Amino acid sequence: MSVGFQDSGAEGEWGSGNANSFASDLVLAGEETSAIDVINVKGDVEGRTNLISWSNVAPHMITGANNGTIQFALIGTNFFFRLQMVDSTGVIDTDKVDFKIKVGDKSQCQFGNFDNWLPANGPKDYGEAVQTEMGYDAASSTYALVLGYGLKTDWVEGSLINFSIDYYDAGAIGGWGSGPVTSFSADLKLGSNVASDHGELYYVIDENDEIPATYRVVVEGGQVYLPTPVESITTDLRVDSSKGRVVKVVYPTDVTEIVLDNNAVLTTGAGKAYLGSEDKEGSAAKGAAIKFMMDVEEARKAVKASDTVQAGSICGIDQKTARTLYDRYAALEDKSLFATSVTKTYVDAGEGDVAYAAIMEQLGLIAGATVQGVFHLGNNRSNSIFMFTTIGVFAVAIIAASACVILRKKKEN
């Protein structure tokens, strides 16, 4: 796949100027390769990408006369790409974009400008785009282009896609397509979708603070790249009591710092968590605990009425899932957040708060019944009644069985 950008300068003709390019291989399969991975994402109800979709896809940086990023994603058999280029002039009808998607003997070739003009520049075997978004954001001096195409029956595991795109910067008064070009190209391999090569970190928002919407990435050498959407994770979980929602940031692995749009600076590291704006160091151990709690929240949501959940449960997780989760909980390095974090009760979701330590205590009881084959019901009164009732039932059953044996023997005699 390739992307190109050409800058004609202030007075250059279309297609003139210095060329800048980026080229790399992309892969949609799980085989071992140095290529970039493309992942399947969740879209909107109509199957199109949105900011949440792109917040889960690591951007790949493009440098040259103009700097930018490009991202790739899949929703079903539809292939999407998102190009962002920094350009201070922002003349949407003269700056040019030119791209080609090739799968086997089929191609989609188009060029145009950022004023919603994209005529054919060769074959259009995949027809009209399933999603088209383009424009210029003056606040960030950034062009943005999102396009998606349905590959349909060409979505075959092992098939190759060749993608290339060029961006020409005409400057303030240049003709259409003039100026230096910034390019990107790479091959993609279709197949089993795998997670992209990226890092993740978590930022816990103070309850009254505004949720960051975007972040910028900083690579070694101090260069800052374009704003990228941040995912605000909607759950009932409140980490560390006074805090608010959890924000997840997905970033390229060569990034050294994340700068949120509230100017919080986060140093990257595998699965780190930052507890509000005052936390300058972050903690991977606390990040693992937050990720675990979010997984527990998802498991609680997934419980169906048919699951083996006892009435009055605050945990709301079936025994099989509880065992897996409790094993993960036992392995966590730092459990301090469980004492200060809260969520909503399972039965009255959205009404009452319950401490996460209590959730973990009940999770252990549910898991213990499965793991050890005995009931670990704690010391409360209702649990004790349940335990003695269970023992009583077993005792009655044994006495009844013994009586049957005695009567049968007497009958035989």
ZATOR-528822 format. One line per 4 residues: for each residue x, y, z of C-alpha. Coordinates in nm, 4 decimals, padded with zeros to 6 digits. Layout:
# ZATOR-528822
X,Y,Z; ...
//
This chain:
# ZATOR-528822
00.0000,00.0000,00.0000; 00.1244,00.3514,-00.0778; 00.0246,00.7105,-00.0060; 00.1743,01.0143,-00.1797
00.1637,01.3909,-00.1215; 00.2995,01.6553,-00.3633; 00.3308,02.0257,-00.2722; 00.3133,02.2702,-00.5634
00.3946,02.5631,-00.3368; 00.2211,02.8971,-00.3659; 00.2263,02.9274,-00.7469; 00.3112,02.5839,-00.8839
00.1124,02.3983,-01.1465; -00.0909,02.0871,-01.0714; 00.1353,01.7891,-00.9999; 00.4531,01.9997,-00.9699
00.6744,02.0262,-00.6635; 00.8645,01.7891,-00.4381; 00.7327,01.4397,-00.3767; 00.7203,01.2737,-00.0355
00.6113,00.9170,00.0192; 00.5568,00.6400,00.2675; 00.5389,00.2719,00.1778; 00.4802,-00.0361,00.3893
00.3233,-00.3802,00.3844; -00.0065,-00.4352,00.5654; -00.1507,-00.7679,00.6577; -00.4986,-00.8761,00.7584
-00.3885,-01.2324,00.8381; -00.2263,-01.3788,01.1448; 00.0829,-01.5199,00.9761; 00.4262,-01.4101,01.0915
00.5341,-01.1044,00.8920; 00.6776,-00.7554,00.9373; 00.3720,-00.6084,00.7686; 00.1171,-00.3876,00.9429
-00.1872,-00.5689,01.0817; -00.5384,-00.4515,00.9987; -00.8087,-00.5374,01.2516; -01.1857,-00.5787,01.2505
-01.3653,-00.3005,01.4384; -01.7181,-00.2248,01.5512; -01.9052,00.0324,01.3454; -02.2353,00.2124,01.3707
-02.5755,00.0543,01.3094; -02.5278,00.0928,00.9336; -02.1869,-00.0750,00.9322; -01.9803,00.2402,00.8872
-01.6806,00.3489,01.0908; -01.7027,00.6214,01.3528; -01.4620,00.7878,01.5945; -01.4905,00.4972,01.8389
-01.3990,00.2571,01.5564; -01.0837,00.4525,01.4792; -00.9958,00.4993,01.8469; -00.9187,00.1249,01.8548
-00.6878,00.1324,01.5525; -00.3270,00.2444,01.5889; -00.2357,00.5259,01.3447; 00.0696,00.4876,01.1196
00.2718,00.8028,01.0787; 00.3621,00.9595,00.7435; 00.6405,01.2177,00.7157; 00.7579,01.4412,00.4323
00.6742,01.7898,00.3115; 00.3473,01.7324,00.4968; 00.3072,01.5133,00.8041; 00.0100,01.2906,00.8699
-00.1268,00.9543,00.9716; -00.3131,00.6710,00.8052; -00.5277,00.3982,00.9610; -00.6906,00.0833,00.8240
-00.9875,-00.1178,00.9452; -01.2382,-00.3853,00.8501; -01.6077,-00.4229,00.9229; -01.7170,-00.7574,00.7834
-01.6083,-00.7704,00.4179; -01.5807,-00.3910,00.3936; -01.2345,-00.2327,00.3903; -01.1842,00.1219,00.5243
-00.8956,00.3654,00.5375; -00.8599,00.7001,00.7172; -00.6036,00.9582,00.6024; -00.5173,01.2725,00.7983
-00.2695,01.5295,00.6631; -00.1495,01.8535,00.8223; -00.1723,02.1482,00.5814; -00.1960,02.5069,00.7065
-00.3410,02.6465,00.3823; -00.6478,02.4231,00.3650; -00.7663,02.4973,00.0106; -01.0010,02.2022,-00.0266
-01.0671,02.2364,-00.3989; -00.7014,02.2482,-00.5166; -00.5226,01.9936,-00.2927; -00.5376,01.6550,-00.4615
-00.5800,01.2968,-00.3396; -00.5175,00.9978,-00.5678; -00.5575,00.6352,-00.4540; -00.5742,00.2811,-00.5887
-00.7032,-00.0414,-00.4332; -00.6157,-00.3609,-00.6218; -00.7362,-00.7139,-00.5395; -00.6390,-00.9760,-00.7977
-00.7577,-00.8494,-01.1352; -00.9988,-00.5951,-00.9825; -00.9143,-00.2333,-00.9053; -01.0698,00.0775,-00.7547
-00.8931,00.3886,-00.8855; -01.0091,00.7396,-00.7960; -00.8679,01.0889,-00.7572; -01.0091,01.4288,-00.6709
-01.0038,01.6975,-00.4044; -01.1404,01.7391,-00.0523; -01.4539,01.9172,-00.1715; -01.6400,01.5870,-00.2113
-01.5176,01.5331,-00.5676; -01.3763,01.1842,-00.6373; -01.4188,01.0811,-01.0023; -01.2735,00.7605,-01.1482
-00.9084,00.7497,-01.2440; -00.9267,00.4007,-01.3918; -01.1471,00.1003,-01.3112; -01.4097,00.1239,-01.0327
-01.4729,-00.2481,-00.9890; -01.6017,-00.1989,-00.6329; -01.8465,00.0729,-00.7331; -01.9419,00.3547,-00.5030
-01.7969,00.3833,-00.1548; -01.9965,00.2449,00.1383; -01.8684,00.5408,00.3407; -01.7294,00.8765,00.2273
-01.6170,01.1471,00.4680; -01.3807,01.4270,00.3731; -01.3081,01.7814,00.4743; -01.0741,02.0262,00.6455
-01.0535,02.1056,01.0168; -00.9215,02.4597,01.0550; -00.8677,02.4190,01.4308; -00.6055,02.1466,01.3794
-00.5057,02.2501,01.0210; -00.5833,01.8972,00.9118; -00.7375,01.7320,00.6099; -00.9321,01.4148,00.6876
-01.0505,01.1480,00.4449; -01.2427,00.8299,00.5355; -01.3409,00.5885,00.2580; -01.4763,00.2342,00.2654
-01.5395,-00.0221,-00.0084; -01.7150,-00.3563,-00.0115; -01.4796,-00.6352,-00.1201; -01.7713,-00.8829,-00.1256
-01.6662,-01.2201,-00.2730; -01.3052,-01.1009,-00.3035; -01.2830,-01.1299,00.0747; -01.1001,-01.4644,00.0587
-00.8422,-01.5750,00.3119; -00.4949,-01.5463,00.1598; -00.5953,-01.2922,-00.1066; -00.3691,-00.9895,-00.1454
-00.4620,-00.6217,-00.1595; -00.2262,-00.3587,-00.2949; -00.3127,-00.0114,-00.1740; -00.1535,00.3196,-00.2695
-00.2481,00.6808,-00.2085; -00.0862,01.0159,-00.2946; -00.1596,01.3571,-00.1409; -00.0627,01.6723,-00.3339
-00.0397,02.0049,-00.1475; -00.1144,02.2895,-00.3899; -00.0362,02.5573,-00.1341; -00.2326,02.8792,-00.1001
-00.2688,02.9675,-00.4697; -00.1381,02.6654,-00.6618; -00.3405,02.4866,-00.9264; -00.5258,02.1619,-00.8528
-00.2856,01.8742,-00.7995; 00.0279,02.0897,-00.7967; 00.2883,02.0902,-00.5222; 00.4880,01.8245,-00.3363
00.3394,01.4783,-00.2954; 00.3308,01.2693,00.0214; 00.2798,00.8989,-00.0542; 00.1989,00.5748,00.1221
00.1849,00.2240,-00.0274; 00.1750,-00.1305,00.1065; 00.0487,-00.4818,00.0427; -00.2266,-00.6298,00.2577
-00.2986,-00.9972,00.3036; -00.6539,-01.1068,00.3726; -00.7138,-01.3790,00.6279; -00.7859,-01.4336,00.9948
-00.8048,-01.0972,01.1669; -00.5488,-01.0334,01.4382; -00.4914,-00.7569,01.6875; -00.2827,-00.4727,01.5491
00.0673,-00.4073,01.6772; -00.0060,-00.1347,01.9293; 00.0065,-00.0390,02.2930; -00.2800,00.0494,02.5255
-00.3021,00.2607,02.8394; -00.5838,00.3753,03.0674; -00.6560,00.7220,03.2007; -00.9038,00.7574,03.4879
-01.0926,01.0863,03.4714; -01.1626,01.2856,03.7868; -01.5396,01.2872,03.8388; -01.5848,01.6586,03.7546
-01.3252,01.6804,03.4761; -01.4138,01.6948,03.1089; -01.3462,01.3710,02.9243; -01.0603,01.4054,02.6724
-01.1811,01.3495,02.3157; -00.8474,01.3192,02.1348; -00.4776,01.2645,02.1901; -00.1561,01.3469,02.0066
00.1404,01.1121,01.9894; 00.5048,01.2052,02.0405; 00.7824,00.9918,01.8916; 01.1486,00.9882,01.9854
01.2959,01.3195,01.8799; 00.9936,01.5122,02.0033; 00.7831,01.5260,01.6860; 00.4109,01.5521,01.7584
00.1509,01.3912,01.5322; -00.2144,01.4434,01.4642; -00.5034,01.4292,01.7116; -00.6576,01.0810,01.7246
-00.9914,00.9877,01.8884; -00.9913,00.8558,02.2447; -01.2376,00.5863,02.3556; -01.4337,00.6674,02.6695
-01.5351,00.3305,02.8149; -01.8953,00.3346,02.9338; -01.9403,00.1087,03.2363; -02.0804,00.1405,03.5881
-01.7263,00.1119,03.7229; -01.5861,00.4052,03.9177; -01.2191,00.3537,03.9887; -01.0851,00.4861,04.3170
-01.4317,00.6097,04.4296; -01.3893,00.9822,04.3544; -01.2811,00.9204,03.9977; -01.5045,00.9039,03.6959
-01.4916,00.7146,03.3689; -01.2029,00.5184,03.2255; -01.0485,00.6344,02.8967; -00.8531,00.3894,02.6812
-00.5803,00.5142,02.4468; -00.4522,00.2910,02.1640; -00.1192,00.4073,02.0236; 00.1585,00.2955,01.7839
00.4360,00.0997,01.9517; 00.7064,00.3508,01.8550; 00.5356,00.6326,02.0468; 00.7062,00.7582,02.3633
00.4416,00.9975,02.4982; 00.0678,01.0580,02.4721; -00.0617,01.4148,02.5044; -00.4358,01.4320,02.5771
-00.6370,01.7333,02.4652; -00.6563,01.8413,02.8310; -00.2723,01.8656,02.8101; -00.2118,01.5667,03.0383
00.1163,01.4030,02.9306; 00.1304,01.0240,02.9676; 00.4500,00.8239,02.9213; 00.3731,00.5055,02.7323
00.4192,00.1592,02.8768; 00.2487,-00.1759,02.8466; -00.1019,-00.1479,02.9932; -00.0235,00.1483,03.2193
-00.2967,00.3278,03.4115; -00.2950,00.6929,03.5183; -00.5289,00.7864,03.8039; -00.6234,01.1419,03.7137
-00.4267,01.4488,03.6117; -00.2052,01.4439,03.9225; -00.0634,01.1002,03.8414; 00.2575,01.1645,03.6479
00.4142,00.8174,03.6576; 00.1375,00.5683,03.5893; 00.1365,00.2027,03.6930; 00.1259,-00.1133,03.4832
00.0064,-00.3126,03.7876; -00.2887,-00.0777,03.8391; -00.3520,-00.0895,03.4636; -00.3875,-00.4681,03.4848
-00.6311,-00.4289,03.7755; -00.8448,-00.1765,03.5828; -00.8510,-00.3964,03.2733; -00.9606,-00.6883,03.4934
-01.2421,-00.4850,03.6520; -01.3625,-00.3778,03.3072; -01.3664,-00.7442,03.2001; -01.5724,-00.8274,03.5103
-01.8160,-00.5488,03.4153; -01.8555,-00.7016,03.0682; -01.9102,-01.0478,03.2189; -02.1808,-00.9099,03.4495
-02.3593,-00.7508,03.1524; -02.3492,-01.0774,02.9600; -02.5320,-01.2808,03.2236; -02.8626,-01.4212,03.0960
-03.1652,-01.5241,03.3016; -03.0818,-01.8894,03.2361; -02.7416,-01.8641,03.4008; -02.6892,-02.0165,03.7443
-02.6954,-01.6910,03.9402; -02.8462,-01.7017,04.2886; -03.1207,-01.4570,04.3815; -02.9857,-01.1450,04.5489
-02.6442,-01.1766,04.3878; -02.4404,-00.8577,04.3728; -02.1846,-01.0262,04.1493; -02.4134,-01.1618,03.8791
-02.1640,-01.4014,03.7198; -02.2132,-01.7705,03.6509; -01.9845,-02.0291,03.8121; -01.7857,-02.1209,03.5014
-01.6961,-01.7575,03.4261; -01.6312,-01.6876,03.7948; -01.3611,-01.9525,03.8129; -01.1689,-01.8055,03.5170
-01.2005,-01.4513,03.6464; -01.1039,-01.5383,04.0028; -00.7882,-01.7121,03.8831; -00.6946,-01.3882,03.7052
-00.7781,-01.1850,04.0149; -00.5551,-01.4047,04.2324; -00.2634,-01.3440,03.9938; -00.2880,-00.9624,04.0001
00.0150,-00.7874,04.1448; -00.1694,-00.4837,04.2863; -00.5208,-00.5269,04.4326; -00.5366,-00.1937,04.6193
-00.7910,-00.0392,04.3799; -01.0529,-00.3020,04.4663; -01.0905,-00.1508,04.8140; -01.1673,00.1977,04.6776
-01.3577,00.1247,04.3536; -01.7351,00.0885,04.3196; -01.9914,-00.0305,04.0654; -02.3692,-00.0722,04.0480
-02.5484,-00.3693,04.2043; -02.6390,-00.6519,03.9695; -03.0088,-00.6611,04.0564; -03.0668,-00.2839,04.0760
-02.8221,-00.1711,03.8079; -02.8027,00.2046,03.7940; -02.9484,00.2553,04.1429; -02.7234,00.1347,04.4222
-02.3436,00.1319,04.4572; -02.1479,-00.1688,04.5775; -01.7796,-00.1853,04.6674; -01.5657,-00.3838,04.4271
-01.4107,-00.5663,04.7199; -01.7576,-00.7125,04.7891; -01.7893,-00.8132,04.4230; -01.4571,-00.9975,04.4507
-01.5579,-01.1671,04.7761; -01.8727,-01.3066,04.6187; -01.6864,-01.3954,04.2999; -01.4525,-01.6062,04.5128
-01.7458,-01.7823,04.6789; -01.9019,-01.8668,04.3424; -01.5682,-01.9796,04.2013; -01.4891,-02.1805,04.5172
-01.8041,-02.3902,04.4788; -01.6825,-02.4943,04.1366; -01.3108,-02.5130,04.1949; -01.3041,-02.7037,04.5236
-01.6335,-02.8916,04.5020; -01.7506,-02.7535,04.8381; -01.9547,-02.4501,04.9375; -01.7562,-02.1527,05.0633
-02.0420,-01.9301,05.1744; -01.8792,-01.6970,05.4210; -01.9929,-01.6122,05.7741; -02.3168,-01.4254,05.7169
-02.6430,-01.5618,05.8529; -02.8110,-01.6446,05.5210; -02.5046,-01.8343,05.4050; -02.4904,-02.0295,05.7300
-02.8584,-02.1216,05.6973; -02.7931,-02.2371,05.3431; -02.4963,-02.4462,05.4556; -02.6848,-02.6182,05.7377
-02.9899,-02.6698,05.5192; -02.7670,-02.8393,05.2609; -02.6105,-03.0624,05.5281; -02.9579,-03.1456,05.6615
-03.0828,-03.2464,05.3171; -02.7843,-03.4796,05.2737; -02.8456,-03.6305,05.6226; -03.2140,-03.6943,05.5514
-03.1231,-03.8535,05.2196; -02.8740,-04.0886,05.3881; -03.1267,-04.1868,05.6604; -03.3961,-04.2500,05.4007
-03.1623,-04.4646,05.1942; -03.0636,-04.6679,05.5048; -03.4302,-04.7195,05.5952; -03.5033,-04.8512,05.2462
-03.2213,-05.1019,05.2750; -03.3442,-05.2234,05.6169; -03.7049,-05.2613,05.4990; -03.5938,-05.4510,05.1908
-03.3886,-05.6906,05.4030; -03.6827,-05.7494,05.6358; -03.9089,-05.8181,05.3396; -03.6617,-06.0697,05.1994
-03.6500,-06.2491,05.5365
//
